[in-house]
């Protein structure tokens, strides 16, 4: 992986943030494009937010991209544009928690901070038979203390990388290779035949439903788009005009909420469900066929279809627009 071959704290930081919620296979391309577009702290700090979000388009959890840029601007102001080397300064940056701070401190600066990700939690809780939920305060604390105690203080980067790789390749979640594992003799979970039961979690994430009704309004080779507010889901991204609801709306309710004059010319064209960690998004797309009289609201603009690729849209909307205009224009 390209980020394993560098000691540049900026590049390690970007890779850690991308990989927080993204698989390595998908994250690698995003990482390479991001670093190509913003090769250093200066270029990221001075970019337009829309450019940063565009590079993040499709990765989800967009607050990561906004936090990266805010932290880059903070580094310019507080640390004269030089990435801080002290753990306390690193963790004070927006979007950097104990995991990322430990990763940057150890990988970039060889400082003695143990990295605790899901792989490390699994290896330690199995090997030492820690019967605490890994998402409980007590469980997290016990594993973090143990990881810090075990850390090889002389070569923290190598130790951290080794234990994470061990969890990813040997002590895997579903089919750990216990028969060939070099730690099998001392592994307590193996001895007590409870490898499959460890680690475990206490809470189940409760998902709520959210309903979005989007309207594709186009005039010749332009469509109406708008930018989402800077808070909440998909903050700062572009979208189509829409109605948002916490419960499902009937067709009549939708018609009563919109102020288009040509209500009869609204046609349902697509509906999908998109799952996020805490939300089930129920998305319905309508096409306003006769839209020549439509007047844009203050927050809306007409944008050329051929220019849409320069804006960052939420993934389900981008997929829809790509397919719609490929087949219709
Ligand atoms: S023996 Fe099995 S459960 Fe124990 S550390 Fe090795 S791979 Fe993991």
Boltz pocket constraint, residues with backbone or C-beta under 6 A from the ligand:
constraints:
  - pocket:
      binder: B
      contacts: [[A, 123], [A, 126], [A, 127], [A, 170], [A, 171], [A, 172], [A, 176], [A, 177], [A, 178], [A, 181], [A, 182], [A, 183], [A, 184], [A, 187], [A, 188], [A, 189], [A, 190], [A, 195]]
      max_distance: 6.0
